[in-house]
Amino acid sequence: MKIVKLNRRFRQFKEHGHVVALRFEGWSKKATEVEKVCREKLNGGGWLRDQDWYTYYGERNSRYDRDAARPYWITFRNEADLTLVLLSVG
């Protein structure tokens, strides 16, 4: 899991106003735990971009990464929401 500050290179920042994200190396148990806390604390299902948080699978880095897992992203509009989720996951 990696915390990423989004900027103009990311579509979620440009089009939907999300400023920070968690990046996972594919789907994992930790991603499931974080997503569960997001549903409980921030409401919503994570599938609508205009909400406070959003989940999606990113693109692979190159065509040579076919065997590697696609990165899994959870983006947030507010850094405070990310802090709340990380403290709740423990």
Chimera marker file (.cmm) of the C-alpha trace (Angstrom):
<marker_set name="trace">
<marker id="1" x="0.000" y="0.000" z="0.000" r="1" g="1" b="0" radius="0.5"/>
<marker id="2" x="1.296" y="3.414" z="-0.941" r="1" g="1" b="0" radius="0.5"/>
<marker id="3" x="-0.135" y="6.895" z="-0.346" r="1" g="1" b="0" radius="0.5"/>
<marker id="4" x="-0.072" y="9.030" z="-3.495" r="1" g="1" b="0" radius="0.5"/>
<marker id="5" x="-0.702" y="12.780" z="-3.717" r="1" g="1" b="0" radius="0.5"/>
<marker id="6" x="-2.676" y="13.289" z="-6.935" r="1" g="1" b="0" radius="0.5"/>
<marker id="7" x="-1.859" y="16.109" z="-9.329" r="1" g="1" b="0" radius="0.5"/>
<marker id="8" x="-2.831" y="17.147" z="-12.847" r="1" g="1" b="0" radius="0.5"/>
<marker id="9" x="-1.455" y="13.920" z="-14.359" r="1" g="1" b="0" radius="0.5"/>
<marker id="10" x="-4.299" y="11.922" z="-12.802" r="1" g="1" b="0" radius="0.5"/>
<marker id="11" x="-7.780" y="11.952" z="-14.310" r="1" g="1" b="0" radius="0.5"/>
<marker id="12" x="-9.424" y="11.607" z="-10.881" r="1" g="1" b="0" radius="0.5"/>
<marker id="13" x="-7.787" y="14.917" z="-9.865" r="1" g="1" b="0" radius="0.5"/>
<marker id="14" x="-8.540" y="16.810" z="-13.068" r="1" g="1" b="0" radius="0.5"/>
<marker id="15" x="-12.122" y="15.719" z="-13.611" r="1" g="1" b="0" radius="0.5"/>
<marker id="16" x="-13.436" y="14.815" z="-10.164" r="1" g="1" b="0" radius="0.5"/>
<marker id="17" x="-11.403" y="16.761" z="-7.585" r="1" g="1" b="0" radius="0.5"/>
<marker id="18" x="-9.808" y="13.840" z="-5.756" r="1" g="1" b="0" radius="0.5"/>
<marker id="19" x="-6.518" y="14.937" z="-4.163" r="1" g="1" b="0" radius="0.5"/>
<marker id="20" x="-5.041" y="11.852" z="-2.481" r="1" g="1" b="0" radius="0.5"/>
<marker id="21" x="-5.117" y="8.095" z="-3.094" r="1" g="1" b="0" radius="0.5"/>
<marker id="22" x="-4.045" y="4.706" z="-1.810" r="1" g="1" b="0" radius="0.5"/>
<marker id="23" x="-2.339" y="2.497" z="-4.377" r="1" g="1" b="0" radius="0.5"/>
<marker id="24" x="-2.243" y="-1.262" z="-3.883" r="1" g="1" b="0" radius="0.5"/>
<marker id="25" x="-0.263" y="-3.724" z="-5.988" r="1" g="1" b="0" radius="0.5"/>
<marker id="26" x="-3.367" y="-5.529" z="-7.157" r="1" g="1" b="0" radius="0.5"/>
<marker id="27" x="-6.319" y="-6.752" z="-5.137" r="1" g="1" b="0" radius="0.5"/>
<marker id="28" x="-5.339" y="-7.787" z="-1.626" r="1" g="1" b="0" radius="0.5"/>
<marker id="29" x="-6.769" y="-8.471" z="1.804" r="1" g="1" b="0" radius="0.5"/>
<marker id="30" x="-5.560" y="-5.059" z="2.984" r="1" g="1" b="0" radius="0.5"/>
<marker id="31" x="-7.448" y="-3.352" z="0.130" r="1" g="1" b="0" radius="0.5"/>
<marker id="32" x="-10.583" y="-5.216" z="1.192" r="1" g="1" b="0" radius="0.5"/>
<marker id="33" x="-10.200" y="-4.006" z="4.777" r="1" g="1" b="0" radius="0.5"/>
<marker id="34" x="-9.679" y="-0.387" z="3.694" r="1" g="1" b="0" radius="0.5"/>
<marker id="35" x="-12.659" y="-0.504" z="1.334" r="1" g="1" b="0" radius="0.5"/>
<marker id="36" x="-14.864" y="-1.943" z="4.090" r="1" g="1" b="0" radius="0.5"/>
<marker id="37" x="-13.919" y="0.921" z="6.435" r="1" g="1" b="0" radius="0.5"/>
<marker id="38" x="-14.638" y="3.436" z="3.653" r="1" g="1" b="0" radius="0.5"/>
<marker id="39" x="-18.132" y="2.028" z="3.244" r="1" g="1" b="0" radius="0.5"/>
<marker id="40" x="-18.791" y="2.196" z="6.981" r="1" g="1" b="0" radius="0.5"/>
<marker id="41" x="-17.285" y="5.619" z="7.746" r="1" g="1" b="0" radius="0.5"/>
<marker id="42" x="-17.673" y="7.602" z="4.511" r="1" g="1" b="0" radius="0.5"/>
<marker id="43" x="-20.847" y="6.043" z="3.079" r="1" g="1" b="0" radius="0.5"/>
<marker id="44" x="-21.332" y="5.182" z="-0.549" r="1" g="1" b="0" radius="0.5"/>
<marker id="45" x="-20.070" y="2.169" z="-2.440" r="1" g="1" b="0" radius="0.5"/>
<marker id="46" x="-16.978" y="3.594" z="-4.083" r="1" g="1" b="0" radius="0.5"/>
<marker id="47" x="-18.228" y="3.162" z="-7.636" r="1" g="1" b="0" radius="0.5"/>
<marker id="48" x="-19.395" y="6.727" z="-8.333" r="1" g="1" b="0" radius="0.5"/>
<marker id="49" x="-16.659" y="9.263" z="-9.072" r="1" g="1" b="0" radius="0.5"/>
<marker id="50" x="-18.600" y="12.245" z="-7.786" r="1" g="1" b="0" radius="0.5"/>
<marker id="51" x="-18.635" y="10.883" z="-4.208" r="1" g="1" b="0" radius="0.5"/>
<marker id="52" x="-15.990" y="11.446" z="-1.529" r="1" g="1" b="0" radius="0.5"/>
<marker id="53" x="-14.109" y="8.240" z="-2.376" r="1" g="1" b="0" radius="0.5"/>
<marker id="54" x="-13.756" y="6.043" z="-5.454" r="1" g="1" b="0" radius="0.5"/>
<marker id="55" x="-12.170" y="2.670" z="-6.270" r="1" g="1" b="0" radius="0.5"/>
<marker id="56" x="-10.854" y="1.389" z="-9.592" r="1" g="1" b="0" radius="0.5"/>
<marker id="57" x="-8.203" y="-0.739" z="-11.255" r="1" g="1" b="0" radius="0.5"/>
<marker id="58" x="-5.430" y="1.260" z="-12.900" r="1" g="1" b="0" radius="0.5"/>
<marker id="59" x="-3.590" y="0.545" z="-16.100" r="1" g="1" b="0" radius="0.5"/>
<marker id="60" x="-0.503" y="-1.609" z="-16.248" r="1" g="1" b="0" radius="0.5"/>
<marker id="61" x="2.778" y="0.231" z="-16.734" r="1" g="1" b="0" radius="0.5"/>
<marker id="62" x="3.529" y="-1.396" z="-20.076" r="1" g="1" b="0" radius="0.5"/>
<marker id="63" x="2.478" y="-4.221" z="-22.319" r="1" g="1" b="0" radius="0.5"/>
<marker id="64" x="5.269" y="-6.332" z="-20.843" r="1" g="1" b="0" radius="0.5"/>
<marker id="65" x="3.523" y="-6.346" z="-17.465" r="1" g="1" b="0" radius="0.5"/>
<marker id="66" x="0.755" y="-8.697" z="-18.617" r="1" g="1" b="0" radius="0.5"/>
<marker id="67" x="1.497" y="-11.212" z="-15.878" r="1" g="1" b="0" radius="0.5"/>
<marker id="68" x="1.706" y="-8.584" z="-13.135" r="1" g="1" b="0" radius="0.5"/>
<marker id="69" x="-1.367" y="-7.573" z="-11.175" r="1" g="1" b="0" radius="0.5"/>
<marker id="70" x="-3.048" y="-4.315" z="-12.159" r="1" g="1" b="0" radius="0.5"/>
<marker id="71" x="-2.747" y="-1.622" z="-9.472" r="1" g="1" b="0" radius="0.5"/>
<marker id="72" x="-5.871" y="-1.084" z="-7.378" r="1" g="1" b="0" radius="0.5"/>
<marker id="73" x="-6.635" y="2.517" z="-6.401" r="1" g="1" b="0" radius="0.5"/>
<marker id="74" x="-8.832" y="4.078" z="-3.733" r="1" g="1" b="0" radius="0.5"/>
<marker id="75" x="-9.010" y="7.855" z="-4.214" r="1" g="1" b="0" radius="0.5"/>
<marker id="76" x="-10.318" y="10.490" z="-1.793" r="1" g="1" b="0" radius="0.5"/>
<marker id="77" x="-11.469" y="14.099" z="-2.160" r="1" g="1" b="0" radius="0.5"/>
<marker id="78" x="-10.168" y="15.121" z="1.267" r="1" g="1" b="0" radius="0.5"/>
<marker id="79" x="-6.953" y="14.195" z="3.042" r="1" g="1" b="0" radius="0.5"/>
<marker id="80" x="-8.942" y="14.123" z="6.293" r="1" g="1" b="0" radius="0.5"/>
<marker id="81" x="-11.034" y="11.238" z="4.930" r="1" g="1" b="0" radius="0.5"/>
<marker id="82" x="-7.876" y="9.273" z="4.167" r="1" g="1" b="0" radius="0.5"/>
<marker id="83" x="-6.581" y="9.928" z="7.682" r="1" g="1" b="0" radius="0.5"/>
<marker id="84" x="-9.861" y="8.748" z="9.205" r="1" g="1" b="0" radius="0.5"/>
<marker id="85" x="-9.775" y="5.542" z="7.154" r="1" g="1" b="0" radius="0.5"/>
<marker id="86" x="-6.137" y="4.765" z="7.955" r="1" g="1" b="0" radius="0.5"/>
<marker id="87" x="-6.685" y="5.299" z="11.683" r="1" g="1" b="0" radius="0.5"/>
<marker id="88" x="-9.792" y="3.100" z="11.586" r="1" g="1" b="0" radius="0.5"/>
<marker id="89" x="-8.055" y="0.243" z="9.788" r="1" g="1" b="0" radius="0.5"/>
<marker id="90" x="-5.266" y="0.236" z="12.339" r="1" g="1" b="0" radius="0.5"/>
<link id1="1" id2="2" r="1" g="1" b="0" radius="0.2"/>
<link id1="2" id2="3" r="1" g="1" b="0" radius="0.2"/>
<link id1="3" id2="4" r="1" g="1" b="0" radius="0.2"/>
<link id1="4" id2="5" r="1" g="1" b="0" radius="0.2"/>
<link id1="5" id2="6" r="1" g="1" b="0" radius="0.2"/>
<link id1="6" id2="7" r="1" g="1" b="0" radius="0.2"/>
<link id1="7" id2="8" r="1" g="1" b="0" radius="0.2"/>
<link id1="8" id2="9" r="1" g="1" b="0" radius="0.2"/>
<link id1="9" id2="10" r="1" g="1" b="0" radius="0.2"/>
<link id1="10" id2="11" r="1" g="1" b="0" radius="0.2"/>
<link id1="11" id2="12" r="1" g="1" b="0" radius="0.2"/>
<link id1="12" id2="13" r="1" g="1" b="0" radius="0.2"/>
<link id1="13" id2="14" r="1" g="1" b="0" radius="0.2"/>
<link id1="14" id2="15" r="1" g="1" b="0" radius="0.2"/>
<link id1="15" id2="16" r="1" g="1" b="0" radius="0.2"/>
<link id1="16" id2="17" r="1" g="1" b="0" radius="0.2"/>
<link id1="17" id2="18" r="1" g="1" b="0" radius="0.2"/>
<link id1="18" id2="19" r="1" g="1" b="0" radius="0.2"/>
<link id1="19" id2="20" r="1" g="1" b="0" radius="0.2"/>
<link id1="20" id2="21" r="1" g="1" b="0" radius="0.2"/>
<link id1="21" id2="22" r="1" g="1" b="0" radius="0.2"/>
<link id1="22" id2="23" r="1" g="1" b="0" radius="0.2"/>
<link id1="23" id2="24" r="1" g="1" b="0" radius="0.2"/>
<link id1="24" id2="25" r="1" g="1" b="0" radius="0.2"/>
<link id1="25" id2="26" r="1" g="1" b="0" radius="0.2"/>
<link id1="26" id2="27" r="1" g="1" b="0" radius="0.2"/>
<link id1="27" id2="28" r="1" g="1" b="0" radius="0.2"/>
<link id1="28" id2="29" r="1" g="1" b="0" radius="0.2"/>
<link id1="29" id2="30" r="1" g="1" b="0" radius="0.2"/>
<link id1="30" id2="31" r="1" g="1" b="0" radius="0.2"/>
<link id1="31" id2="32" r="1" g="1" b="0" radius="0.2"/>
<link id1="32" id2="33" r="1" g="1" b="0" radius="0.2"/>
<link id1="33" id2="34" r="1" g="1" b="0" radius="0.2"/>
<link id1="34" id2="35" r="1" g="1" b="0" radius="0.2"/>
<link id1="35" id2="36" r="1" g="1" b="0" radius="0.2"/>
<link id1="36" id2="37" r="1" g="1" b="0" radius="0.2"/>
<link id1="37" id2="38" r="1" g="1" b="0" radius="0.2"/>
<link id1="38" id2="39" r="1" g="1" b="0" radius="0.2"/>
<link id1="39" id2="40" r="1" g="1" b="0" radius="0.2"/>
<link id1="40" id2="41" r="1" g="1" b="0" radius="0.2"/>
<link id1="41" id2="42" r="1" g="1" b="0" radius="0.2"/>
<link id1="42" id2="43" r="1" g="1" b="0" radius="0.2"/>
<link id1="43" id2="44" r="1" g="1" b="0" radius="0.2"/>
<link id1="44" id2="45" r="1" g="1" b="0" radius="0.2"/>
<link id1="45" id2="46" r="1" g="1" b="0" radius="0.2"/>
<link id1="46" id2="47" r="1" g="1" b="0" radius="0.2"/>
<link id1="47" id2="48" r="1" g="1" b="0" radius="0.2"/>
<link id1="48" id2="49" r="1" g="1" b="0" radius="0.2"/>
<link id1="49" id2="50" r="1" g="1" b="0" radius="0.2"/>
<link id1="50" id2="51" r="1" g="1" b="0" radius="0.2"/>
<link id1="51" id2="52" r="1" g="1" b="0" radius="0.2"/>
<link id1="52" id2="53" r="1" g="1" b="0" radius="0.2"/>
<link id1="53" id2="54" r="1" g="1" b="0" radius="0.2"/>
<link id1="54" id2="55" r="1" g="1" b="0" radius="0.2"/>
<link id1="55" id2="56" r="1" g="1" b="0" radius="0.2"/>
<link id1="56" id2="57" r="1" g="1" b="0" radius="0.2"/>
<link id1="57" id2="58" r="1" g="1" b="0" radius="0.2"/>
<link id1="58" id2="59" r="1" g="1" b="0" radius="0.2"/>
<link id1="59" id2="60" r="1" g="1" b="0" radius="0.2"/>
<link id1="60" id2="61" r="1" g="1" b="0" radius="0.2"/>
<link id1="61" id2="62" r="1" g="1" b="0" radius="0.2"/>
<link id1="62" id2="63" r="1" g="1" b="0" radius="0.2"/>
<link id1="63" id2="64" r="1" g="1" b="0" radius="0.2"/>
<link id1="64" id2="65" r="1" g="1" b="0" radius="0.2"/>
<link id1="65" id2="66" r="1" g="1" b="0" radius="0.2"/>
<link id1="66" id2="67" r="1" g="1" b="0" radius="0.2"/>
<link id1="67" id2="68" r="1" g="1" b="0" radius="0.2"/>
<link id1="68" id2="69" r="1" g="1" b="0" radius="0.2"/>
<link id1="69" id2="70" r="1" g="1" b="0" radius="0.2"/>
<link id1="70" id2="71" r="1" g="1" b="0" radius="0.2"/>
<link id1="71" id2="72" r="1" g="1" b="0" radius="0.2"/>
<link id1="72" id2="73" r="1" g="1" b="0" radius="0.2"/>
<link id1="73" id2="74" r="1" g="1" b="0" radius="0.2"/>
<link id1="74" id2="75" r="1" g="1" b="0" radius="0.2"/>
<link id1="75" id2="76" r="1" g="1" b="0" radius="0.2"/>
<link id1="76" id2="77" r="1" g="1" b="0" radius="0.2"/>
<link id1="77" id2="78" r="1" g="1" b="0" radius="0.2"/>
<link id1="78" id2="79" r="1" g="1" b="0" radius="0.2"/>
<link id1="79" id2="80" r="1" g="1" b="0" radius="0.2"/>
<link id1="80" id2="81" r="1" g="1" b="0" radius="0.2"/>
<link id1="81" id2="82" r="1" g="1" b="0" radius="0.2"/>
<link id1="82" id2="83" r="1" g="1" b="0" radius="0.2"/>
<link id1="83" id2="84" r="1" g="1" b="0" radius="0.2"/>
<link id1="84" id2="85" r="1" g="1" b="0" radius="0.2"/>
<link id1="85" id2="86" r="1" g="1" b="0" radius="0.2"/>
<link id1="86" id2="87" r="1" g="1" b="0" radius="0.2"/>
<link id1="87" id2="88" r="1" g="1" b="0" radius="0.2"/>
<link id1="88" id2="89" r="1" g="1" b="0" radius="0.2"/>
<link id1="89" id2="90" r="1" g="1" b="0" radius="0.2"/>
</marker_set>
